[in-house]
Each structure stands twice: as C-alpha cells, then as structure tokens.
Amino acid sequence: MTWTVPLTRTCLDHPGAFACAILCCHATSYRLRMRVIHGDTERYECCQGYGPRCCTRWERRCPRSCLVAETLFCFAASVMATRWLIMEKYGIRNGTPENAMVDGATAMTYATLPSAFLDSGFCTAMRWVSDSLWCCVCACAQVQHAVELDAREPPLPASSSASSSASTSAPVHKKIYRS
C-alpha cells in the first residue's frame, strides 16, 4: 500500500497545509506525533525508538517537554520518526517519488558536510540549498502524514491530555538503536 497523496503532489494538492508546515514546522511536527500516539504521552519515545535516543533520562518524567525538544533540536529526525511510525502502523511503503525526494535531500546534506570546514560563498550557498531542500521535503512529508491520518482516523481533540483511553494503539515496532 502506498501513501494517499504522493510526496511530490502534497504542496500542489494541499497548499494551505504546506504553508502551515513550512511556517510552523516545529508545531506541526509536534501535533502530528501527538496524533499518531493518540495524545497518550506514555507511548512517546525519543524519535519513537527509530534513532539514537538522547532524551531517555527525561522521557518518562516529562514526555511533552522531550517531544518539544525533539521537534526543535532534531527536527528532521522528528518528522522521519513520525513517518516511519505511520508507515509501520498502516503498512504503507514509500513509492519512487518519496524515496527519490528523501534520498536526494539526504545526499545533498552529506555532500555539503565538507563545506562546514570551508568558508567560501559557494560552500555557504550549498549549505543554504541543502537546508532549504530538507525544509521543503519535511514540509511535504508532514502534509502527507496529515492527509494520511485524516483518511484513516479522526483528528486529535483540542485537549489531548485526557485522551489516553484511545482505543487504537500505536504499533509495537522494532528498535533500530538501543541505549
């Protein structure tokens, strides 16, 4: 099964949501993760266990604060963790457009790593292009996540703190990294 809307069409088919995902990227990432875990912060893990966990000491004590920190300081990882959780939960596979966009943005980031040690106009421009590309890919991905969640489950209520009794559970997934 593939995504309801291809990653390449999200900004065209849902321009308002795309603008919100660009302008309010961290808040959008936070809200989408809360939707996927049904507002139940007991289900929260740093990057949902898909990457290195840097907040393990605080996850259980203050999960909302850790999610805020994750979306602020590990933004792309936060978006991708939500993506992988949705993919696993609904058995979705990326198509060629999704893989090409994510792989291209990742390759561009790796290509600009040596420029971090160089100070030239070209290197600065390459870093700017790389960062801008990731922002666009993450915004497209967040719109895709929202559309997928809208198609499959009801939206999270405005006061999500009391929704720990949600009937749908988040999937149990394999951890890539263990602390």
N, C-alpha and C positions, 0 to 999 in steps of 0.2 A: 504494500500500500504506500502511496506517495502523499505528499502534502496537498491540502485542498487548493492552495494557491502556490504556484511556483515562486521561488525566491526572486526571480527576475521580473515578476509581474506585481509584486506587492506595492511598490511605490506608485505604480500606474493605476492599479485597481483600488487602492485604499490610500489616496494622497493625504487625507486628514490624519489618519493613524500614523502614516510615515512621518509627517511633520511633527507630530507629538513625540514619536520615538527618537527623532533627531534632536528636538529642542529639550525634551525632558527624558533623556535616555536612562539616567540612573533610576528615576522614579518609575519609569515604565518597566525596567528590569525587575525592580523590587515587587511591583504589583503583579507581574506575570508569574514570578516564582511563588508568591503567596497564593495565586490562583491554582497553580499546579499542585501545591501541597494542601490545597483547600483551607488555607488560613490556619492550619494546625502547625504551630511552630515546633511541636515535638518531632515533626518529620523533617525539620530543617537540618542540613549538614553543610559545612563549608564546601562550596562547589558541588553539593549533593554527593560527595564522595567520588566524583569523577576525576579529580585532580589532586594535587598536593594540598593537604589541609593545614592552613595556617591559623585557624581560629578554634582549634579543638578544645583549648583550655576554657573558652568562654561560650561555646555553642549552647550548652545546656543551661547556663546561668542567664544569658541574655541573647537569645537567638535572633530577635528582631534587630538588635544593635549589630550583631555579626553579619546579618544579611545586608544591612545598610553599608557596613564597612566593605563587604564583598562587592556590592554594586558600585561603590565609589572607587575602590583601590584595585579591584580585579575585574573591571567592567566586562571585557571580552570573555573572560572565563565564566563570569556570572551568566552572561547571555548563552554561551555554549552549554553550560551545565543545565540550564533550563531546557534548552533544545534537546539535549540527549535524554533528559528525563521524559519529555513529551514523546520523543521517538520510541523510547522503551515502553512507555505506558500504553501507547496505541499501536505499536508495531509498525511505525512509519519508517520508511527508508528514504534517504536522500536520492534525488534524481541527479542527472548530469548537471543541470544548472546550479543546483545547490552545491554540489561538490566542486564545480569549477569556480564559483564565487569564493567559497571558503578557502579552497586551496590557493587561489590567486592572491587573496589577501594575506594568507599565511606566508606564501613565498615572497611577497613584496616586503613583509616585515623582516623576514630573515635576510633578504637582500640588502636591507638598509642597516643591519646590525653593525657592519664595519664602519659605516659613516658616523656612528656615535663617537668614534675616536678622531674623526676628521672635522675640521671646521672650514667648510667652503660653502659657497652659495648653492652648488649642485647638491651637496650632501643634505643641506638643510631643506632644499626643495624635495628631495627624495623622501626624507622623513615626514614632511608635511603631506605628501601624496599618500604615503603608506598609512599614516594615521587617519587621513580623510577617507581612504578606502575602507579601513576597518570600521569607522563610524557608520558609513553607508551600509556595509554588509550587516553590521549588528542591528541597525535600524530596520533593514529589510527582514532580518531574522525575527526581530521582535514583533513586527506586523504579522509575519507568517505564524508565529506562535499564537498571537491573539486571535487570528482568524480560525486557526485550528481548534483552539479552546472554545471559541464561540460556537463552532459547528458541533462540538462533541459534548459540552457540558455547560450548565448555567453559569452566568458570571458570579464572581465572589461578591457577597453582600458588602455594603459600605462599612459596616462594623464587623471586621473579620476576626476579631479577638474571641468571639464566642462560637465560632464555627468548628470547634474541634470535634464535634459529633457528626461530621460529614460522613455519608455512607460510602462514598467512593474512596478507596485507599490508594495511596501512592505506591508504585511498584517497588518490590524488593529487587535491587539491581546489584550486579557485580561491581565490586570496587576495583578501580584501576590501581590506586595507591592506597597503602595502609600506613598509618602512623605508628 
